[in-house]
Amino acid sequence: MGVMGKKLSSLKCEVRVIEARNVEIKSQASTLFVRFYLSAGHNRKIEVNTRELCQKSENLVWDQSFGLECQGNEAAVEELKQQRVVFELRRRKTASFLRKSSRSEVVGRGEVSWESVFESRGMEMEICSDE
């Protein structure tokens, strides 16, 4: 069983986290990072984190790229178009000597709909038949 004989759509994209601007956090020493969530279908999400930067940095520049490649039938692509990519700017307090890791908290949040990505200039859709 599987997708034999069905038309498959392939999606390849690059998520690039460049920088954060106008961020003012007046608290103890901490690091900042971006976390984003990608839909994996069936109400599941994939969580991806950038590297952590020291909050004291003048410029919060990550300039990190993440490649995404997935394949599914037309119904899966239509379902994806209804989803959003959620981006969170998160802060983690610098770990103390006795406490190795600490939880992070949301500082800012944004969303981008997949539909707007699909409709963006330069987007190409390739449909192939696996027969």
Backbone as a chain_set.jsonl record, in Angstrom:
{"seq": "MGVMGKKLSSLKCEVRVIEARNVEIKSQASTLFVRFYLSAGHNRKIEVNTRELCQKSENLVWDQSFGLECQGNEAAVEELKQQRVVFELRRRKTASFLRKSSRSEVVGRGEVSWESVFESRGMEMEICSDE", "coords": {"N": [[0.845, -1.169, 0.0], [0.362, 2.375, -0.224], [1.531, 5.32, -1.818], [1.437, 4.775, -4.463], [0.701, 5.387, -7.832], [-0.612, 7.727, -7.272], [-0.746, 11.29, -7.565], [2.043, 13.126, -6.66], [3.223, 15.809, -4.677], [6.005, 17.884, -4.311], [7.806, 19.678, -1.939], [10.22, 22.027, -1.432], [12.005, 24.105, 0.592], [13.626, 26.949, 2.077], [14.164, 28.077, 5.248], [15.083, 31.012, 6.613], [16.608, 32.556, 9.234], [17.336, 35.689, 10.124], [17.805, 38.214, 11.692], [17.059, 39.945, 14.822], [15.298, 42.842, 15.671], [15.046, 45.956, 17.491], [14.825, 45.006, 20.157], [14.312, 44.992, 23.526], [15.279, 43.971, 26.528], [15.179, 44.104, 29.821], [16.64, 42.68, 32.103], [18.127, 40.062, 34.076], [21.259, 38.45, 33.105], [21.112, 36.749, 30.02], [20.418, 34.502, 27.263], [19.401, 34.72, 23.835], [17.242, 33.22, 21.445], [15.769, 31.935, 18.417], [12.836, 30.159, 17.979], [11.062, 28.012, 15.898], [8.032, 26.605, 14.638], [6.97, 23.964, 12.645], [4.407, 22.587, 10.678], [3.657, 19.149, 10.755], [1.702, 17.608, 9.829], [-1.378, 15.852, 10.629], [-1.991, 17.17, 13.059], [0.503, 17.452, 14.28], [3.625, 18.936, 15.22], [6.83, 20.198, 14.271], [9.622, 21.216, 16.024], [12.06, 23.717, 15.802], [15.166, 25.106, 16.655], [17.25, 28.025, 16.68], [20.748, 28.838, 17.039], [21.941, 29.976, 20.24], [22.257, 33.356, 21.258], [24.188, 35.759, 23.007], [22.502, 38.008, 25.05], [23.544, 40.518, 25.467], [24.739, 41.298, 23.168], [25.266, 43.714, 20.618], [24.132, 43.569, 18.067], [21.629, 41.393, 17.2], [22.115, 38.952, 15.429], [21.529, 36.142, 13.599], [21.55, 34.792, 11.108], [21.035, 32.21, 10.025], [20.287, 29.264, 8.194], [17.752, 26.911, 7.356], [17.015, 23.958, 5.807], [14.184, 22.571, 4.216], [12.443, 19.798, 3.153], [9.82, 18.102, 1.74], [7.35, 15.637, 0.884], [4.243, 14.794, -0.528], [0.768, 13.87, -1.075], [-1.723, 15.608, -3.075], [-3.767, 16.384, -1.326], [-2.423, 16.569, 1.103], [-0.763, 18.745, 0.61], [-2.682, 20.738, 0.295], [-3.7, 20.736, 2.885], [-1.435, 21.636, 4.251], [-1.295, 24.263, 3.291], [-3.207, 25.504, 4.81], [-2.061, 25.859, 7.213], [0.229, 27.49, 9.562], [3.479, 28.959, 9.964], [5.02, 29.316, 12.952], [6.873, 31.677, 14.656], [9.023, 32.267, 17.359], [10.645, 34.529, 19.47], [12.845, 33.799, 21.91], [13.917, 33.747, 25.345], [16.516, 32.668, 27.419], [17.553, 32.256, 30.648], [20.859, 32.739, 31.748], [22.628, 29.918, 32.645], [23.243, 28.937, 35.984], [25.986, 27.993, 38.142], [25.269, 25.658, 39.568], [22.961, 24.855, 38.33], [22.405, 23.383, 35.398], [20.791, 23.63, 33.061], [18.139, 25.719, 31.871], [14.71, 26.667, 31.625], [13.12, 28.193, 28.809], [11.63, 31.365, 27.902], [8.969, 33.045, 26.181], [9.581, 35.953, 24.318], [8.85, 37.431, 22.134], [6.563, 37.044, 19.345], [5.597, 35.716, 16.164], [3.786, 35.016, 13.112], [3.558, 33.242, 10.005], [1.65, 32.551, 7.227], [1.362, 29.488, 5.425], [0.031, 29.621, 3.059], [0.535, 32.209, 2.138], [3.217, 31.896, 1.58], [3.147, 30.011, -0.484], [1.924, 31.579, -2.403], [3.793, 33.476, -2.936], [6.162, 35.405, -4.859], [8.186, 33.742, -7.201], [7.794, 31.224, -6.258], [7.679, 27.817, -6.972], [5.87, 25.025, -8.11], [6.0, 21.588, -8.293], [4.595, 18.813, -9.744], [4.553, 15.388, -9.628], [4.162, 12.113, -10.98], [3.959, 9.003, -9.54], [4.175, 6.412, -10.961]], "CA": [[0.0, 0.0, 0.0], [1.168, 3.582, -0.219], [1.126, 6.407, -2.701], [1.607, 4.351, -5.854], [-0.346, 5.818, -8.741], [-1.164, 9.023, -6.884], [0.12, 12.417, -7.896], [2.766, 13.623, -5.495], [3.77, 17.157, -4.727], [7.253, 17.991, -3.577], [8.033, 21.03, -1.45], [11.559, 22.296, -0.918], [12.136, 25.526, 0.915], [14.666, 27.324, 3.019], [13.757, 29.04, 6.263], [16.296, 31.744, 6.987], [16.446, 33.45, 10.376], [18.407, 36.654, 9.923], [18.12, 39.029, 12.869], [15.98, 40.531, 15.612], [15.503, 44.29, 15.821], [14.271, 46.675, 18.51], [14.577, 44.119, 21.289], [14.77, 45.549, 24.798], [14.987, 43.099, 27.658], [15.903, 44.647, 30.972], [16.646, 41.686, 33.171], [19.424, 39.434, 34.294], [21.968, 37.909, 31.939], [20.394, 35.675, 29.342], [20.675, 34.32, 25.841], [18.202, 34.776, 23.004], [17.231, 32.352, 20.271], [14.491, 31.865, 17.719], [12.256, 28.818, 17.838], [9.899, 28.015, 15.015], [7.272, 25.364, 14.596], [6.493, 23.602, 11.314], [3.374, 21.559, 10.688], [4.082, 17.843, 10.248], [0.474, 16.883, 9.506], [-2.078, 15.131, 11.698], [-1.872, 17.989, 14.275], [1.839, 17.353, 14.87], [4.506, 20.044, 14.865], [8.268, 20.014, 14.43], [10.206, 22.392, 16.676], [13.434, 23.966, 15.365], [15.782, 26.228, 17.368], [18.509, 28.581, 16.198], [21.752, 28.868, 18.1], [21.67, 31.016, 21.231], [23.146, 34.516, 21.246], [24.232, 36.526, 24.245], [21.59, 39.152, 24.992], [24.301, 41.768, 25.518], [25.235, 41.615, 21.827], [24.641, 44.877, 19.983], [23.303, 43.093, 16.963], [21.156, 40.024, 17.359], [22.132, 38.417, 14.068], [21.722, 34.693, 13.516], [21.839, 34.463, 9.709], [21.041, 30.755, 9.939], [19.334, 28.709, 7.234], [17.275, 25.556, 7.604], [16.392, 23.403, 4.61], [13.01, 21.741, 4.442], [12.006, 19.085, 1.956], [8.789, 17.124, 2.053], [6.617, 15.136, -0.266], [2.938, 14.271, -0.141], [-0.236, 13.96, -2.125], [-2.321, 16.937, -3.212], [-4.532, 16.684, -0.113], [-1.459, 16.981, 2.13], [-0.337, 20.106, 0.266], [-3.814, 21.614, 0.616], [-3.735, 20.841, 4.347], [-0.307, 22.484, 4.632], [-1.629, 25.652, 2.967], [-4.069, 26.034, 5.867], [-1.256, 25.972, 8.432], [1.104, 28.648, 9.727], [4.774, 28.769, 10.609], [5.042, 30.187, 14.127], [8.223, 32.053, 15.082], [9.085, 32.853, 18.693], [11.918, 34.987, 20.015], [12.82, 33.255, 23.267], [15.013, 34.113, 26.24], [16.886, 31.657, 28.413], [18.469, 32.801, 31.648], [22.166, 32.089, 31.75], [22.652, 28.87, 33.665], [24.149, 29.137, 37.112], [26.954, 26.913, 38.328], [24.604, 24.446, 40.038], [21.838, 24.501, 37.46], [22.989, 23.305, 34.063], [19.905, 24.128, 32.012], [16.972, 26.435, 32.356], [13.634, 26.775, 30.647], [13.1, 29.464, 28.09], [10.332, 32.044, 27.892], [8.69, 33.783, 24.953], [9.761, 37.402, 24.378], [8.071, 37.948, 21.009], [5.99, 35.964, 18.542], [5.062, 36.087, 14.858], [3.304, 33.893, 12.314], [3.497, 33.395, 8.553], [0.814, 31.478, 6.682], [1.943, 28.763, 4.297], [-0.649, 30.087, 1.853], [1.275, 33.377, 1.633], [4.471, 31.378, 1.025], [2.813, 29.399, -1.771], [1.542, 32.628, -3.348], [4.883, 34.436, -3.089], [6.862, 35.441, -6.141], [9.3, 32.804, -7.308], [7.411, 29.893, -5.777], [7.415, 26.856, -8.047], [5.256, 23.783, -7.652], [6.241, 20.489, -9.228], [3.759, 17.653, -9.467], [5.069, 14.231, -10.35], [3.348, 10.918, -10.852], [4.778, 7.867, -9.123], [3.538, 5.242, -11.573]], "C": [[0.891, 1.233, 0.0], [0.629, 4.587, -1.184], [1.283, 6.041, -4.171], [0.423, 4.806, -6.698], [-0.976, 7.148, -8.39], [-0.195, 10.117, -7.29], [0.744, 12.942, -6.612], [3.233, 15.042, -5.743], [5.007, 17.185, -3.854], [7.448, 19.448, -3.181], [9.447, 21.104, -0.903], [11.603, 23.78, -0.606], [13.256, 25.717, 1.927], [14.074, 28.354, 3.962], [15.032, 29.706, 6.734], [15.964, 32.723, 8.101], [17.627, 34.401, 10.339], [18.738, 37.406, 11.204], [16.863, 39.444, 13.613], [16.315, 42.003, 15.808], [14.619, 44.839, 16.93], [13.886, 45.788, 19.694], [15.161, 44.758, 22.535], [14.327, 44.623, 25.913], [15.844, 43.582, 28.815], [15.791, 43.665, 32.128], [18.042, 41.088, 33.281], [20.003, 38.844, 33.012], [21.197, 36.737, 31.339], [20.865, 35.563, 27.903], [19.34, 34.364, 25.108], [18.347, 33.809, 21.841], [15.845, 32.396, 19.648], [14.086, 30.403, 17.64], [11.122, 28.94, 16.837], [9.319, 26.621, 14.919], [6.741, 25.151, 13.187], [5.467, 22.487, 11.442], [3.924, 20.273, 10.081], [2.871, 16.991, 9.888], [-0.106, 16.18, 10.717], [-1.914, 15.83, 13.053], [-0.543, 17.817, 15.008], [2.675, 18.524, 14.387], [5.954, 19.634, 15.098], [8.819, 21.32, 14.988], [11.666, 22.518, 16.257], [13.954, 25.197, 16.103], [17.033, 26.709, 16.65], [19.53, 28.456, 17.322], [21.413, 30.029, 19.045], [22.722, 32.109, 21.145], [23.079, 35.215, 22.588], [23.368, 37.767, 24.082], [22.336, 40.477, 24.936], [24.848, 42.176, 24.158], [24.516, 42.834, 21.279], [23.683, 44.476, 18.901], [22.922, 41.646, 17.218], [20.995, 39.428, 15.969], [22.441, 36.925, 14.117], [22.212, 34.306, 12.128], [22.023, 32.95, 9.54], [19.978, 30.303, 8.957], [19.004, 27.269, 7.596], [16.577, 25.076, 6.346], [15.237, 22.49, 4.982], [12.624, 21.096, 3.127], [10.969, 18.056, 2.377], [8.022, 16.754, 0.792], [5.298, 14.569, 0.23], [1.963, 14.373, -1.292], [-0.868, 15.354, -2.123], [-3.107, 17.342, -1.971], [-3.607, 17.164, 1.003], [-0.978, 18.401, 1.876], [-1.447, 21.093, 0.597], [-3.939, 21.805, 2.123], [-2.626, 21.767, 4.839], [-0.62, 23.957, 4.384], [-2.495, 26.299, 4.041], [-3.296, 26.288, 7.165], [-0.413, 27.247, 8.431], [2.451, 28.19, 10.281], [4.804, 29.784, 11.744], [6.493, 30.41, 14.524], [8.135, 32.676, 16.469], [10.51, 33.31, 18.982], [11.873, 34.584, 21.479], [14.075, 33.661, 24.036], [15.243, 32.966, 27.21], [17.866, 32.311, 29.377], [19.766, 32.027, 31.589], [22.217, 31.121, 32.924], [23.646, 29.208, 34.764], [25.061, 27.916, 37.235], [26.264, 25.595, 38.696], [23.497, 23.964, 39.105], [22.299, 24.534, 36.012], [22.086, 23.846, 32.963], [18.712, 24.841, 32.632], [15.941, 26.503, 31.244], [13.706, 28.128, 29.976], [11.706, 30.064, 28.169], [10.201, 32.873, 26.625], [8.831, 35.28, 25.205], [8.929, 38.071, 23.285], [7.626, 36.798, 20.129], [5.479, 36.508, 17.222], [4.653, 34.841, 14.097], [3.33, 34.249, 10.84], [2.654, 32.24, 8.033], [1.53, 30.801, 5.524], [1.299, 29.219, 2.998], [0.076, 31.293, 1.264], [2.621, 32.96, 1.049], [4.212, 30.795, -0.36], [2.493, 30.453, -2.826], [2.665, 33.625, -3.611], [5.555, 34.312, -4.448], [8.02, 34.448, -6.138], [8.991, 31.41, -6.794], [7.09, 29.001, -6.967], [6.847, 25.588, -7.442], [5.48, 22.722, -8.713], [5.374, 19.307, -8.815], [4.291, 16.499, -10.297], [4.169, 13.035, -10.078], [4.268, 9.746, -10.562], [4.146, 6.579, -9.648], [4.571, 4.319, -12.148]], "O": [[2.097, 1.106, 0.214], [-0.583, 4.706, -1.362], [1.263, 6.92, -5.032], [-0.73, 4.623, -6.308], [-1.804, 7.651, -9.149], [1.016, 9.905, -7.353], [0.06, 13.17, -5.614], [3.587, 15.42, -6.859], [5.041, 16.577, -2.784], [7.271, 20.348, -4.002], [9.823, 20.335, -0.017], [11.272, 24.61, -1.452], [13.749, 24.768, 2.537], [13.547, 29.378, 3.528], [15.955, 29.038, 7.201], [15.133, 33.615, 7.927], [18.775, 33.988, 10.499], [19.832, 37.254, 11.746], [15.749, 39.313, 13.106], [17.461, 42.365, 16.076], [13.583, 44.264, 17.263], [12.75, 45.827, 20.166], [16.359, 45.035, 22.597], [13.136, 44.509, 26.204], [17.071, 43.481, 28.789], [14.949, 43.814, 33.013], [18.996, 41.555, 32.658], [19.331, 38.754, 31.984], [20.701, 35.862, 32.049], [21.606, 36.407, 27.398], [18.289, 34.082, 25.683], [19.443, 33.606, 21.32], [14.878, 32.835, 20.271], [14.881, 29.533, 17.283], [10.312, 29.864, 16.918], [10.004, 25.613, 15.091], [6.135, 26.05, 12.603], [5.645, 21.555, 12.226], [4.572, 20.294, 9.035], [3.001, 15.787, 9.667], [0.588, 15.942, 11.705], [-1.72, 15.17, 14.074], [-0.472, 18.015, 16.221], [2.467, 19.041, 13.289], [6.265, 18.842, 15.988], [8.515, 22.399, 14.48], [12.425, 21.553, 16.342], [13.267, 26.216, 16.172], [17.783, 25.914, 16.083], [19.202, 28.019, 18.425], [20.682, 30.948, 18.675], [23.912, 31.839, 20.983], [22.028, 35.253, 23.227], [23.488, 38.491, 23.093], [21.811, 41.459, 24.411], [25.367, 43.282, 24.007], [23.305, 42.979, 21.449], [22.562, 44.977, 18.822], [23.779, 40.787, 17.426], [19.901, 39.401, 15.406], [23.487, 36.509, 14.616], [23.189, 33.569, 11.996], [23.021, 32.481, 8.992], [18.895, 30.885, 8.891], [19.852, 26.514, 8.072], [15.643, 25.721, 5.87], [15.314, 21.732, 5.949], [12.494, 21.773, 2.107], [11.215, 17.238, 3.264], [8.049, 17.462, -0.215], [5.243, 13.938, 1.286], [2.292, 14.9, -2.355], [-0.567, 16.176, -1.257], [-3.114, 18.515, -1.6], [-3.966, 18.064, 1.763], [-0.803, 19.177, 2.816], [-1.178, 22.172, 1.125], [-4.248, 22.902, 2.589], [-2.843, 22.584, 5.734], [-0.245, 24.809, 5.189], [-2.509, 27.523, 4.166], [-3.835, 26.872, 8.106], [-0.353, 27.976, 7.441], [2.547, 27.174, 10.969], [4.63, 30.981, 11.515], [7.25, 29.457, 14.707], [7.271, 33.516, 16.724], [11.465, 32.565, 18.764], [10.965, 34.983, 22.208], [15.139, 33.886, 23.459], [14.304, 32.378, 27.747], [18.888, 32.856, 28.96], [19.771, 30.81, 31.403], [21.887, 31.477, 34.055], [24.744, 29.701, 34.504], [24.907, 26.935, 36.508], [26.637, 24.536, 38.19], [23.149, 22.783, 39.106], [22.554, 25.607, 35.465], [22.576, 24.467, 32.02], [18.337, 24.585, 33.777], [16.276, 26.406, 30.063], [14.278, 29.08, 30.508], [10.731, 29.373, 28.463], [11.193, 33.343, 26.068], [8.283, 35.814, 26.169], [8.373, 39.15, 23.491], [8.216, 35.719, 20.149], [4.984, 37.633, 17.161], [5.117, 33.74, 14.396], [3.147, 35.407, 10.466], [2.912, 31.082, 8.36], [2.217, 31.453, 4.739], [1.942, 29.208, 1.948], [0.222, 31.401, 0.046], [3.116, 33.601, 0.123], [4.966, 31.052, -1.299], [2.758, 30.246, -4.01], [2.503, 34.53, -4.429], [5.52, 33.264, -5.092], [8.748, 34.346, -5.151], [9.828, 30.512, -6.883], [6.328, 29.38, -7.856], [7.293, 25.136, -6.388], [5.186, 22.933, -9.889], [5.422, 18.86, -7.669], [4.458, 16.614, -11.511], [3.497, 12.973, -9.049], [5.249, 9.53, -11.273], [3.646, 5.761, -8.876], [4.226, 3.278, -12.706]]}, "num_chains": 1, "name": "protein.A"}
